[in-house]
Amino acid sequence: MSKSNNAILTDMKKAKGLGSAHHGAIHKLQHDITTLVNIPLVAWVIYSIFSLRNASYQEFTIWMSNPVFIVMATLFVIVTLKHFALELQVVMEDYISSKWLRMVKVVGMKLFFFALGTTAIISILKIALSGGA
């Protein structure tokens, strides 16, 4: 009877050592959290853009020196880049078959987003701490 059960299994099912990578649940949870956090942050950014469209640079820096806006802008950068990195990682894992090339691209992408995020946060702090001066 076990022989007949084995006969209906596909070749992929018979393969040994090709199971789950065991990181999908955490990846999915991170993706869902960044998606939910991005909703109010993107709404805030859109509202801020429209409310500041006629503001001068000095008015913008005074507005940006508010601690709440500093935190919101910093969170927007962090959460948006994290979400984008998660999305691109899935694409790379799905479509790049060479393991070493996939690893190099994922690590390079994460380093790029880290550098981009660090630069954006430093810029936000520089503008905010100038306080309209």
N, C-alpha and C positions, 0 to 999 in steps of 0.2 A: 504494500500500500504506500509506503514512503517513496518507492520508486516512481509511482504514478504522480504523486504530489510534486516530486522534483522535476518531472518531465514538463509540467506546465509553467515552471518558473522561467522568466526571461534570462538572457545572458547577463544582463546588468544585475539582476537579483542574485544570481549565482556567484558574482564576483566577490572576492574576499578583500577586506581592508578598504573598501570604498564607501564607507558609511558617512554619516553626517559629520560635518566639521565642528559641530557643537558650539558655534558662536552665533547662530542665526537668531536665537531668541533675544539675546542681549542687543544685537544689531537692530532688530525690529523694535525693541523697546526704546532704544536711543532715537531711532527714526521717528517713532510716534510722539515721544516727548518733545523733540525739536520741532516737529510739525505743530503741535499744540501751542508751544511757547511762541512760535513765530507768528501766529495769528494776531495776537494783540500788538506784538512788536511792529509788524508790517503796517497794521492800522495806524499805530502811533507815528511811524515814519511818513506815511502818506499824509496824515493830518498835519504833521510838522512842515512838510514840504509846501503844502498849500497855504498854511498860515504864515509862512516866512518868505513867500515868493517875492514880495516887494521890499524885503528888509535889506538894510545896508549891512556891510561886513561888521561894523561896530554893533549894530543891533543884534546881529546873529551871535556874535561872541558873548554879548551880555546875556542873551537868551540861553546860550550853551553853557554858561558858567553856573547855571542852576544844578545842584548836585543830583536831583532826580533825573534831569535830562542827560547828564554825564553817564549815570548808571544805565539808563534806557538805551543810549547810543552804544555803549560798550556791550551790553547784553545782545543788542541787535547784531553787532559784528560777530560776536562769539557764536551765538546760536545759528545764525545764517550760514556761516562758514562751516560749522560742524555738520549741519544738515546737508549742505552741498557736498562735503567730503564723504558723508555716508552714502549719498546717492551715487557719486562717481565711483566709489569703491565697489558697489554692487555691479555697476556696468563693467568695470575692469575685471572683476572676478568672473562675470558671465561670458565675456567675449575675448579675453586674452588666455590662450590655452597654455602657453609656456609659463611654468611656475616661477622661474627666476625673473622673467621679464615682468610678469604680473606683480611680483613682490617689489621689484625696483620701481615700477610705476606707482604703486600704492604708497610706498614710503616717500617717493619724490613728491607726490601730490600732497601728502600730509605735511611734509616740510614746507612746501610752497604755501599752503593755506595757513600754516603757523606763522610764516614770515609775513604774509599779507595781513593776517589778523593783528600781529604785533605792531606792524606799521600803522594800521588803521587806528588802533587803540592809542598809540603814542600821539598820533595826529589829533585825535579827539581830545586827549588830555592837554596837549599844547594849546589848542584853540580855547578850550574851556578855562584853562588856568591863566590865559592872557586877560580874560575878563573884560574885554572891550578896550584894553589899553592900546 
